[in-house]
Structures are given as structure tokens and as C-alpha cells.
Amino acid sequence: MSDLAQPGRRRWRLLGIASTGLSLLLLLVVAAATCRPSWYQPQAIDYSRLKTDKQDFAGLVDAIGAALNSGQPIDFELAEEQLNRWLAARAEIWPGLRIQVEGLEYPQVSCLPGNRLRLSATVTGRPIELILSATVSCELAPDQLVMRLEDARCGLLPVPRGRILAPIRQWLAEQPGEGVSLSGHAISLRNRYVWENGKRPFRLRGLQISDRCVRASLEPLSTR
């Protein structure tokens, strides 16, 4: 009788080991997905500096408009910390500018070496808090700006890049002829824009992203 029962015991033992292994794997996946990366420290509105931040933002906007409308190029540099303070206080600094994606809160921009940016935010509307991030490399050509999605993660867990780009692909299908195209994992933007104050066409003449800093150069274009 005991010999006949042994195969059954082995089968249950193997099923128990498999079940335990799957449970541990699931726990590891959940832990990786819900992990809050140490670099993710989104800024809150710093009310002690809000007035200065508003003045600095207005000063930069005025300087760009004055240069472009007088037919002159302009170079400027932005620190990562300043960018994130403006981003946190965006509703206070420029109420009419709506930079918001439904379901995402507490955005953060990280400037990385090699002309790369890491964009991150907290996914809201879920029982658990998830940190979604995407790293893009930027390549500037005279007629276009190419932003290539290098990596996407939920916490520490890699996310297929196609899933991140799917909403953009759908939007492009609904909005043809907007000067934006998507090929593989690269988004191409036409390097021609219009400065609203004066309706002055311009383009990016230079873009350099390094550790915690962005340097940009704009130049006006012919109105013809």
C-alpha cells in the first residue's frame, strides 16, 4: 500500500514546490513593480522661492521673445533643479499652460549624460502606488528632433517600449500632418516652431543635455 501511495506523494510534493516557486516569483515581480527608485524625488511647490521662480520663468520667456522677434539667436542654460521646480509649480507660474496627463501625478525630469532625459511620474487611480519612467535620447538635426525611447520601467521592472508608445501611435493616426512621426521606438518632431508672442518661426539650433543640466540654442527663421 505504501509503495502505491509514493507516486501520489511525489506528485503533491512537486506541485507544492512549484506553487511555492510561483508565489515567490510573483512576490518578486510585485516588489520590483512597486519599488520606489531612489532617484525619484519629485519636487513639491517651494512657496519660499515661488516668487523668484515666477520671475525667472517670465524673464526667460521675455528674453527668448525679444531675441527671436529682433531676428537674433539666443542661448540659455537650465538646471535640472530649476526645471523641476517650474514643473511642480506649473499651475502657479503659467495657469493657462496645461501640462497634465490623466492618471499621472508628481512628474519629474532627470537630465542624464549623453543627451538623455528620464521622464517619470506616479501612476494614480490604483490600489498601489506605481512609479512609471521612460528614458529617451535626443538627437538634433537641422530639420528634425529625434527622441528615441531607450528604456521604460514600472518601478524597477522593465516595461515593453511598445506599450508606452501605443497611445502616441494612436494619437498620430488620429492627427495626421502635425509634424510628428513615429518609426520603431523613435519619435521625430519637425524642427520648426512658432513663438506665439510675435508669431515668429524658429528652430532649435543646438541642444546639449548633460548631468543635471540642459543647454539650448534657438534661432529665428524666415517668415517666408
RODREN-371977 format. One record per residue: residue in one letter; x, y, z of N, C-alpha, C in turn. Coordinates in pm, 1 decimal. Atoms other than C-alpha are relative to their C-alpha. Last residue first. Example, Ala and Ser with C-alpha at 12.3 -4.5 7.8 and 13.67 -1.06 7.14 Angstrom:
MIMI aa   n.east  n.north     n.up  ca.east ca.north    ca.up   c.east  c.north     c.up
MIMI  s    -82.0   -119.0     -6.0   1367.0   -106.0    714.0    -77.0    109.0     73.0
MIMI  a     89.0   -119.0      0.0   1230.0   -450.0    780.0     90.0    120.0      0.0
***
This chain:
MIMI aa   n.east  n.north     n.up  ca.east ca.north    ca.up   c.east  c.north     c.up
MIMI  r     49.8     34.8    134.8    853.0   8336.4  -4590.1    -31.4   -147.5     -6.1
MIMI  t    146.0      9.0     -3.1    876.7   8418.1  -4219.6    -57.8    -37.6   -134.4
MIMI  s     66.9    -92.2     89.9   1248.1   8341.6  -4222.8   -150.8    -19.8      7.5
MIMI  l      3.9     43.4    138.6   1366.6   8151.7  -3921.4    -71.9    104.2    -82.8
MIMI  p    119.5    -33.3     78.5   1471.0   8268.2  -3577.1     13.7    -48.8   -142.6
MIMI  e    -26.3   -101.7    101.4   1740.2   8082.9  -3381.9   -126.2     25.6    -81.1
MIMI  l    109.9    -20.6     93.4   1721.9   7889.8  -3055.8     40.8    105.3   -101.5
MIMI  s    -21.3   -117.0     84.3   2010.2   7745.4  -2852.4   -114.8      6.4   -100.5
MIMI  a     74.4     -7.4    126.2   1971.9   7502.1  -2565.8     31.3    129.7    -71.9
MIMI  r    -41.2   -120.8     70.8   2178.4   7385.7  -2271.1    -67.7     -0.9   -136.0
MIMI  v     37.4     -6.9    141.5   2017.7   7137.2  -2032.3     49.5    133.1    -55.5
MIMI  c      0.8   -129.7     68.3   2169.3   7045.6  -1694.2    -41.7    -15.6   -146.8
MIMI  r     73.7   -101.6    -75.4   2164.7   6778.2  -1423.9     -7.0    136.1    -68.6
MIMI  d     43.4     33.3   -134.8   2429.1   6553.5  -1591.3    -58.3    122.4     70.1
MIMI  s   -104.7     66.4    -77.4   2439.3   6654.7  -1954.9    -54.4    -27.2    139.5
MIMI  i     48.0     45.4   -130.6   2186.0   6751.2  -2218.2    112.8    -75.0     67.7
MIMI  q    -98.1     82.2    -70.9   2303.9   6956.8  -2514.3    -53.7    -31.1    139.2
MIMI  l     57.8     61.7   -119.5   2066.3   7102.6  -2769.8    104.2    -92.0     61.1
MIMI  g    -87.7     88.5    -76.7   2162.9   7338.5  -3050.4    -72.0    -52.8    122.2
MIMI  r   -129.8      0.3     67.6   1997.0   7538.0  -3327.1     97.8    -93.0     70.8
MIMI  l   -109.6     31.3    -91.1   1644.3   7458.2  -3217.9    128.6     -3.3    -79.5
MIMI  r    -38.5    141.0    -14.0   1410.0   7626.2  -3461.4    106.6    -13.4    108.0
MIMI  f   -135.1     22.8    -50.7   1217.9   7948.5  -3504.9     28.4   -149.4      1.8
MIMI  p    -50.5    136.1     18.6    909.2   8097.4  -3666.9    143.2    -11.8     53.6
MIMI  r   -130.3      9.3     66.1    795.8   8426.8  -3508.1     40.9   -146.2    -15.8
MIMI  k     19.0     98.4    107.2    426.6   8467.5  -3433.5    128.7    -19.3    -80.5
MIMI  g    -64.7    -52.3    119.8    509.6   8780.7  -3230.5    -12.7    -92.1   -119.0
MIMI  n     -9.1   -144.6    -19.6    432.8   8629.9  -2890.9     80.4     61.2   -115.1
MIMI  e    133.1    -60.5      6.8    336.8   8283.4  -3012.9      3.8    151.5     15.0
MIMI  w      7.5    -69.4   -128.1    689.8   8169.8  -3093.3   -126.3     85.5     -1.3
MIMI  v     42.9   -140.2      8.2    633.4   7935.2  -3386.8     -7.7     55.8    141.0
MIMI  y    103.0    -34.4    -96.7    814.1   7602.5  -3430.8    -36.3    148.0    -18.5
MIMI  r     49.7   -132.8     37.9   1030.2   7429.7  -3688.9   -119.6     30.2     88.8
MIMI  n    -73.1   -103.1    -72.8   1241.6   7126.9  -3609.9    -35.2    138.7    -54.1
MIMI  r    -51.8    -98.0     94.4    980.7   6874.6  -3725.0     63.7    114.8     77.1
MIMI  l     74.6   -126.0      0.4    949.4   6619.8  -3448.0     62.0     93.9   -101.7
MIMI  s    -65.5   -108.9     72.8   1061.2   6259.0  -3490.4    -91.5    121.2     -2.0
MIMI  i     96.7   -103.3     34.0    961.6   5995.6  -3233.2     76.3    115.0    -65.6
MIMI  a    -47.7   -137.5     12.2   1183.4   5686.8  -3227.2   -112.5     92.7    -43.4
MIMI  h      8.1    -58.8   -133.9   1091.6   5339.4  -3097.8     45.5    146.2      0.4
MIMI  g    -60.5     87.0   -100.1   1012.4   5194.0  -3439.5    -21.7     58.1    138.4
MIMI  s    -59.8    111.8     72.6    922.9   5492.3  -3653.9     74.8    -87.4     99.6
MIMI  l    -49.3    105.0    -88.3    687.8   5756.3  -3515.8     49.8   -116.0    -85.4
MIMI  s      7.6    135.2     55.3    614.1   6083.9  -3689.7     64.4    -97.6     96.9
MIMI  v    -51.2    101.6    -91.8    533.3   6438.1  -3577.3    -14.5   -135.2    -67.7
MIMI  g   -144.6    -16.4     -8.5    487.8   6744.0  -3797.6     64.8    -96.7     95.0
MIMI  e    -32.9    -88.6   -111.5    113.4   6750.3  -3725.4    150.3     22.3     14.3
MIMI  g    -52.3   -127.7     46.4      9.1   6611.1  -4064.9     33.2     98.0    109.5
MIMI  p   -103.4      0.2    104.7   -213.5   6334.7  -3936.9     47.1    141.0    -32.7
MIMI  q    -41.5   -138.3     25.5   -394.6   6364.0  -3600.6    109.2      3.0   -107.4
MIMI  e    117.6    -87.4     -2.7   -598.7   6044.1  -3546.8     33.1    144.1    -36.0
MIMI  a     94.5     51.4     99.9   -323.9   5802.0  -3651.7   -122.8     89.4     -9.6
MIMI  l    -50.3    -37.2    132.7    -73.9   6017.6  -3464.6    -93.5    -48.6   -109.6
MIMI  w     22.6   -142.8     19.2   -282.7   5987.5  -3147.1     45.0     44.7   -138.4
MIMI  q    143.3    -20.6     23.0   -293.6   5607.5  -3180.7    -30.5    147.6    -25.4
MIMI  r     29.5     53.7    132.9     85.1   5587.7  -3219.9   -146.9     21.9    -35.3
MIMI  i    -52.2    -97.6     96.2    130.3   5816.8  -2921.3    -31.7    -45.8   -141.9
MIMI  p     88.7   -117.1      3.8   -101.9   5596.7  -2711.6     46.7    106.0    -99.3
MIMI  a    130.5     28.7     60.6     95.3   5283.5  -2820.2    -93.8    120.2      0.8
MIMI  l     17.9    -77.4    122.5    439.8   5430.2  -2742.4   -137.3    -19.3    -63.1
MIMI  i    -11.9   -143.2    -30.9    450.0   5316.5  -2378.6    -32.5     84.1   -123.3
MIMI  r    117.0    -37.1    -80.0    316.1   4971.7  -2467.7      2.4    147.8     35.0
MIMI  g    117.9    -13.3     85.4    567.5   4934.8  -2749.8   -123.6     42.0     76.3
MIMI  r      4.6   -136.8     50.3    853.5   5003.0  -2509.4   -122.8     24.0    -88.4
MIMI  p    -19.9     -2.4    145.7    780.4   4681.5  -2323.4    -18.6    140.7    -55.6
MIMI  v    129.1     -0.7     67.9    807.1   4759.4  -1949.4     26.4     -0.1   -150.2
MIMI  p      5.5    -48.7    138.3   1114.6   4674.2  -1741.9   -140.0    -13.6    -58.9
MIMI  l     37.3    103.6     95.8   1051.1   4627.4  -1367.4     -4.7     57.0   -141.0
MIMI  l   -123.6     54.4     56.3   1242.2   4856.4  -1131.5    -26.9   -100.0   -111.0
MIMI  g    -89.6     28.2   -111.8    939.6   5072.5  -1054.3    135.0    -39.9    -55.6
MIMI  c     99.0    -18.4   -104.4    743.7   5040.4  -1376.1     69.9    -39.2    129.8
MIMI  r      7.3     84.4   -119.7   1012.6   5085.0  -1635.9   -120.0     37.4     85.0
MIMI  a    121.0    -33.7    -74.6   1073.2   5214.5  -1987.3    -12.5    -97.3    116.6
MIMI  d     33.1     87.2   -112.0   1405.4   5224.8  -2171.6   -129.0     48.5     64.9
MIMI  e   -101.2    101.1    -28.3   1565.1   5367.3  -2482.9    -45.4   -101.8    103.9
MIMI  l     30.3     62.7   -128.1   1279.6   5567.6  -2632.7     97.1   -116.0     23.4
MIMI  r      5.4    146.6      7.0   1439.4   5766.9  -2914.5    -23.0    -57.3    139.3
MIMI  m     -1.4     45.5   -138.6   1364.1   6137.5  -2945.3    -23.7   -150.7     -0.5
MIMI  v     35.2    141.3    -16.5   1454.1   6272.9  -3289.5     15.8    -37.3    147.1
MIMI  l    -48.8     44.3   -130.2   1446.9   6648.2  -3344.3    -50.5   -141.9     20.3
MIMI  q     82.1     78.2    -91.9   1408.0   6747.7  -3707.1     72.6    -29.1    131.0
MIMI  d    143.2     -1.6     31.1   1516.4   6976.7  -3990.8    -85.8    -82.0     94.9
MIMI  p     52.4   -129.5     42.7   1868.5   7082.9  -3892.5   -151.6      1.8    -18.5
MIMI  a    -43.6    -22.7    137.4   1930.4   6761.5  -3694.6    -59.5    133.7    -44.7
MIMI  l     46.5   -117.5     72.3   1909.1   6717.1  -3318.4     62.4      5.0   -138.6
MIMI  e    -94.6    -26.5    108.6   1935.0   6381.2  -3146.2    -56.2    111.4    -86.3
MIMI  c     40.2   -106.5     91.5   1768.9   6325.3  -2810.2    110.1     24.5   -102.1
MIMI  s   -118.5    -69.7     49.4   1788.9   6003.2  -2607.2    -45.1     99.0   -106.9
MIMI  v     -8.2    -28.1    143.1   1483.2   5897.9  -2411.8    132.6     67.7    -30.7
MIMI  t   -124.5    -67.7     33.1   1445.0   5728.7  -2072.8      8.5     16.6   -151.4
MIMI  a    -45.1     25.6    136.9   1094.6   5641.1  -1954.7    125.4     81.8    -25.5
MIMI  s   -108.9    -83.5     52.0    963.4   5613.1  -1601.0     36.0    -42.7   -141.8
MIMI  l    -26.2     28.2    140.9    647.1   5489.8  -1427.6    108.6     93.4    -49.6
MIMI  i    -83.9   -105.3     58.7    634.6   5484.5  -1048.4     35.1    -42.5   -142.1
MIMI  l    -98.1     46.3     98.2    346.5   5275.0   -913.1     74.9    120.5    -56.7
MIMI  e    -70.1   -109.5     67.4    144.5   5335.5   -597.2    107.2    -55.8    -91.3
MIMI  i   -139.1    -13.8    -40.3    -96.3   5057.8   -501.8     65.2    109.4    -83.0
MIMI  p    -12.5     31.3   -143.3   -475.0   5045.2   -504.6    142.2     16.5     51.3
MIMI  r    -21.1    142.9    -22.6   -472.1   5228.3   -838.1      7.8    -26.4    150.9
MIMI  g    123.3     73.4     25.4   -606.0   5566.4   -954.1     14.0   -149.3     15.7
MIMI  t    105.9    -14.7    -99.7   -263.1   5728.9   -980.9   -121.6    -85.1    -37.7
MIMI  v    127.0     43.6     58.2     54.8   5636.1  -1166.9   -105.6      3.5    109.0
MIMI  t     74.2     97.6    -78.9    340.1   5841.4  -1021.2   -131.2    -32.2    -70.5
MIMI  a    119.8    -49.5    -67.5    566.9   6017.8  -1269.8    -61.6   -114.3     79.7
MIMI  s     62.3     91.7    -95.3    895.7   5986.7  -1454.6   -118.3     65.8     67.8
MIMI  l    127.9    -57.8    -37.4   1076.1   6133.3  -1754.8    -71.2    -99.3     90.8
MIMI  r     86.4    101.9    -61.1   1444.3   6044.8  -1792.8   -125.1     72.3     50.9
MIMI  l     93.2    -45.5   -102.6   1628.2   6264.2  -2040.4    -74.3   -121.0     55.9
MIMI  r    115.2     82.8    -36.7   1933.2   6179.1  -2248.2    -82.4     67.5    109.7
MIMI  n    119.8    -58.7     62.0   2189.9   6384.5  -2438.4   -125.0    -82.3     27.1
MIMI  g     24.6     60.0    131.0   2474.4   6150.6  -2338.9   -125.6     50.0    -66.8
MIMI  p   -107.2    -14.9     99.4   2476.0   6229.1  -1968.1    -38.9    -65.9   -132.5
MIMI  l   -101.0    104.7     -6.4   2139.8   6240.4  -1789.5    108.5     24.8   -104.1
MIMI  c    -94.5    -23.4    109.5   1897.0   6522.8  -1709.8    116.4    -97.6     16.1
MIMI  s   -139.9     20.6    -38.7   1613.9   6396.9  -1487.1     87.0     18.1   -123.7
MIMI  v    -92.3      8.3    113.6   1261.1   6532.4  -1528.4    141.2    -16.7     54.2
MIMI  q   -139.6    -37.3    -25.7    998.6   6463.9  -1260.9     80.0    -17.7   -128.2
MIMI  p   -100.1     23.8    105.1    621.5   6441.6  -1270.0    138.0     47.3     42.3
MIMI  y   -134.4    -20.1    -52.7    416.3   6424.2   -947.3    108.5    -30.1   -104.6
MIMI  e    -22.2   -112.4    -90.8     93.9   6285.2  -1096.0    147.8      5.6     38.1
MIMI  l   -138.9    -17.5    -41.3    -12.3   6061.0  -1384.1     12.7    124.6     86.8
MIMI  g    -49.0    120.1    -67.7   -364.2   5923.3  -1438.3    143.4      9.6     46.5
MIMI  e     95.1     62.7    -91.3   -460.4   6185.8  -1695.3     57.8   -129.3     57.9
MIMI  v     42.6    124.9     62.4   -155.5   6353.5  -1844.0    -89.2    -71.4    100.1
MIMI  q     55.3    101.4    -88.8   -106.9   6717.3  -1743.6    -41.5   -120.8    -83.3
MIMI  i    -89.9    113.7     21.9     83.0   7010.7  -1886.7    -43.0   -109.4     97.1
MIMI  r     44.0    124.0    -63.1   -194.6   7267.5  -1914.4     93.9   -113.4    -39.7
MIMI  l    -72.5    109.0     62.7    -48.5   7610.3  -1984.4    -33.4   -129.6     72.5
MIMI  g     60.0     36.1    127.8   -306.7   7874.1  -1897.0     66.6   -116.5    -70.0
MIMI  p    128.8     69.1    -16.6   -210.1   7882.2  -1529.9    -62.2    -45.8   -130.8
MIMI  w     67.5    -22.6    127.8    155.9   7962.8  -1608.5   -133.5    -72.8      2.6
MIMI  i    -85.7    -82.5     85.5    360.7   8001.9  -1290.0    -68.9     35.7   -131.1
MIMI  e    -18.2   -132.2    -59.9    102.5   7879.4  -1039.3     74.7     93.4    -94.6
MIMI  a    132.3    -63.0     -6.2    -24.9   7582.0  -1241.1      7.9    140.2     59.0
MIMI  r     44.9    -40.0    133.2    335.1   7494.4  -1335.2   -136.4     70.3      2.4
MIMI  a     82.7   -120.3    -19.5    456.9   7493.7   -973.7    -61.4     48.0   -130.1
MIMI  a     85.4     18.2   -117.5    592.6   7136.0   -977.3    -97.6    115.7     16.0
MIMI  l     97.2    104.5     30.8    722.2   7173.4  -1333.6    -96.1    -20.9    116.5
MIMI  w    100.4    -55.4     91.0    888.3   7505.2  -1255.9   -108.9   -102.1    -29.1
MIMI  r     77.2    -96.2    -79.5   1060.5   7348.6   -955.1   -107.7     65.4    -86.6
MIMI  n     95.7     73.1    -82.0   1156.5   7051.3  -1170.6    -78.5     91.6     93.3
MIMI  l    103.5     59.1     84.1   1317.3   7267.3  -1437.4   -107.0    -67.8     84.5
MIMI  q     89.8   -107.5     40.3   1505.2   7467.4  -1174.7   -114.2    -53.4    -84.4
MIMI  e     76.7    -40.4   -118.5   1652.1   7153.0  -1017.4   -100.3    109.6    -34.1
MIMI  e    104.1     99.5    -24.9   1756.3   7020.3  -1358.6    -88.7     40.7    117.6
MIMI  a    -38.3    105.9    -92.6   1949.4   7339.0  -1428.0   -118.8    -93.9     22.6
MIMI  l     97.3     27.5   -106.0   1859.0   7538.5  -1736.4     49.8   -115.4     85.8
MIMI  e    -30.8    121.3    -75.0   2104.8   7702.9  -1975.8    -99.8    -14.6    114.4
MIMI  f     31.6     -1.8   -142.9   2037.6   7962.9  -2242.6     26.2   -137.3     60.8
MIMI  d    -47.8    119.3    -69.8   2146.5   8060.0  -2592.5    -37.9     12.0    147.3
MIMI  i    -16.8    -10.7   -144.6   1957.9   8309.6  -2808.6     43.8   -134.6     56.6
MIMI  p      3.2    128.7    -72.1   1953.7   8375.2  -3181.8     18.1     23.1    149.7
MIMI  q   -124.7     43.6    -61.2   1866.8   8724.2  -3311.5    -14.9   -138.8     63.5
MIMI  g    -81.1     73.2     97.8   1597.9   8833.7  -3557.4    131.2    -51.6     53.4
MIMI  s    -96.3    -95.0     57.3   1451.9   9103.8  -3332.7     94.5    -69.8    -97.2
MIMI  n     73.8   -103.3     74.2   1141.2   8891.0  -3270.4     90.7    108.2    -57.1
MIMI  l     55.1     55.6    124.2   1361.6   8595.4  -3180.0    -70.0    106.8    -82.2
MIMI  a   -105.9     40.0     93.3   1571.0   8785.4  -2926.3    -57.5    -45.8   -133.4
MIMI  a    -70.3   -119.8     47.3   1283.7   8969.1  -2756.3    106.4    -35.5   -102.3
MIMI  g     85.1    -74.8     92.4   1070.9   8655.1  -2735.1     70.3    121.0    -57.7
MIMI  i     12.3     78.3    123.9   1353.0   8449.8  -2584.9    -82.6     76.6   -102.2
MIMI  a   -129.0     -5.6     69.9   1435.1   8720.2  -2330.0     -5.3    -76.7   -131.8
MIMI  d    -15.6   -134.0     60.4   1069.0   8762.4  -2233.0    129.9      9.5    -80.2
MIMI  v     97.4    -11.6    109.4   1022.9   8387.8  -2179.7     15.3    135.0    -71.0
MIMI  l    -47.5     83.5    110.7   1344.8   8370.9  -1975.5    -93.8     10.9   -119.6
MIMI  g   -118.7    -61.4     57.5   1242.9   8665.5  -1757.9     53.6    -78.5   -118.2
MIMI  a     44.5   -112.6     82.7    893.6   8525.7  -1704.1    118.8     68.0    -68.0
MIMI  f     69.7     56.5    116.0   1043.1   8196.6  -1582.8    -44.0    111.4    -94.6
MIMI  d   -100.4     61.7     87.1   1294.7   8371.6  -1357.1    -64.6    -55.9   -126.2
MIMI  q    -77.0   -107.1     64.9   1024.2   8600.0  -1214.2    102.8    -58.2    -96.9
MIMI  k     88.2    -65.7     96.2    790.8   8307.3  -1142.2     76.1    107.5    -78.3
MIMI  d     16.4     92.8    112.0   1075.4   8113.3   -980.6    -90.5     59.9   -107.5
MIMI  t   -122.5     -4.6     81.0   1162.0   8415.4   -767.1    -11.1    -90.8   -121.2
MIMI  k     -5.1   -132.1     63.2    802.7   8445.3   -644.6    122.2     12.1    -91.2
MIMI  l     95.9     -7.1    110.0    781.3   8070.2   -583.3      5.9    133.7    -72.5
MIMI  r    -71.6    -40.0    121.3   1101.6   8050.0   -381.7    -94.0     23.7   -116.6
MIMI  s    -99.4   -100.6    -37.7    954.6   8035.8    -28.9     76.5     52.0   -121.6
MIMI  y     63.7   -131.2     -6.9    649.0   7864.3   -176.2     98.9    109.2     41.8
MIMI  d    -79.3    -68.4   -102.0    855.7   7565.8   -284.0    -50.9    144.1      8.4
MIMI  i    -11.9   -144.7     20.0    593.8   7367.2   -471.6     75.5     60.3    117.2
MIMI  a    124.8    -67.0    -34.7    671.6   6998.8   -424.2     19.7    149.5    -24.8
MIMI  q      3.6   -121.7    -79.8    958.1   6839.1   -610.6   -143.7     38.6     32.3
MIMI  p     66.2   -114.1     64.1    962.2   6480.8   -728.1    -12.8    118.6     94.5
MIMI  q     30.4    -90.5   -110.9   1219.8   6253.4   -561.9    -65.2    125.8    -57.7
MIMI  y    129.7    -65.6     19.3   1264.9   5952.4   -789.6    -35.8     79.8    124.4
MIMI  w    -17.0   -125.8     71.8   1639.6   5877.6   -777.9   -131.9     75.6    -16.5
MIMI  s    -60.2   -100.9    -87.4   1595.1   5616.2   -501.9     13.5    135.3    -69.0
MIMI  p   -143.3    -21.4     24.2   1356.3   5414.4   -716.6     54.4    114.2     84.1
MIMI  r    -19.2   -143.1     26.5   1019.3   5342.4   -549.6    148.8     25.0    -18.9
MIMI  c   -116.6    -62.8    -63.2    959.7   4968.2   -579.1      8.8    147.5    -39.8
MIMI  t     44.2   -101.9    -95.5    605.0   4873.1   -678.1    115.9     70.7     69.4
MIMI  a     90.6    -95.5     64.0    698.8   4687.1   -996.4    -38.9    114.4     93.3
MIMI  a    -74.0    -79.0     98.4   1005.5   4519.4   -843.8    -88.1    107.7    -61.6
MIMI  a    -95.1    -84.8    -72.3    812.2   4407.2   -534.2     77.1     89.6    -96.5
MIMI  v     76.4   -107.4    -62.7    523.8   4282.6   -749.1     93.3     96.6     72.4
MIMI  v     48.7    -86.7    107.1    764.4   4083.7   -967.0    -75.9    118.8     58.1
MIMI  l   -114.2    -75.0     51.2    945.4   3942.8   -661.9    -42.6     97.6   -109.3
MIMI  l    -37.1    -99.7   -100.3    616.3   3844.7   -498.2    116.1     86.4    -46.7
MIMI  l    101.4   -104.0      5.6    504.3   3672.2   -818.1     31.2    111.1     99.9
MIMI  l    -23.5    -76.4    122.7    831.2   3479.9   -833.4    -98.3    115.3    -11.3
MIMI  l   -117.5    -82.8    -23.2    791.3   3375.1   -469.8     30.4     87.2   -120.8
MIMI  s     37.9   -104.2    -95.6    436.8   3255.2   -537.2    116.4     94.2     27.6
MIMI  l     78.8    -99.7     72.1    549.3   3070.0   -849.3    -41.3    115.0     91.1
MIMI  g    -88.1    -73.1     90.9    823.5   2894.0   -652.5    -74.0    108.4    -76.5
MIMI  t    -81.7    -89.7    -81.2    584.0   2799.5   -371.7     91.5     85.3    -87.1
MIMI  s     87.0   -106.7    -48.8    334.8   2657.7   -621.6     77.6    101.7     83.4
MIMI  a     29.0    -88.9    112.5    607.9   2461.8   -799.5    -85.2    118.7     44.3
MIMI  i   -122.8    -74.3     29.9    734.7   2317.9   -468.0    -24.6    100.0   -112.6
MIMI  g    -22.9    -94.9   -108.9    379.8   2224.3   -364.6    123.2     85.0    -24.2
MIMI  l     95.4   -108.7     17.0    309.4   2065.1   -702.1     17.3    106.4    107.4
MIMI  l    -44.7    -81.4    112.7    630.5   1865.2   -673.5    -93.8    118.2    -24.2
MIMI  r   -118.4    -71.7    -44.9    533.1   1742.6   -326.0     51.3     92.6   -110.3
MIMI  w     43.2   -110.8    -84.7    183.0   1657.5   -446.1    118.9     83.2     48.6
MIMI  r     70.8    -95.7     83.7    325.8   1448.0   -730.0    -43.7    121.3     80.9
MIMI  r    -97.4    -75.6     77.5    581.5   1283.2   -503.5    -68.1    108.8    -83.0
MIMI  r    -68.1    -93.2    -89.9    307.5   1186.4   -257.2     99.8     85.9    -75.9
MIMI  g     93.1   -107.3    -33.0     97.3   1040.7   -537.3     64.0    102.4     90.9
MIMI  p      9.6    -91.4    113.8    393.4    841.7   -667.3    -92.8    116.7     27.6
MIMI  q   -117.6    -86.4     17.4    453.2    705.3   -311.8     -8.6     91.5   -122.0
MIMI  a     28.5   -138.6    -35.9     98.3    582.4   -247.4    115.7     93.9    -29.2
MIMI  l     95.2    -57.8     94.7    138.7    257.1   -436.1    -25.1    148.3     27.7
MIMI  d    -67.0    -16.4    128.9    455.5    172.8   -245.1    -92.9     64.5   -101.9
MIMI  s    -86.8   -117.9     -5.6    280.4    245.4     85.6     70.6     22.5   -131.5
MIMI  m     82.8   -121.5      0.0      0.0      0.0      0.0     85.8    125.9      0.0
***
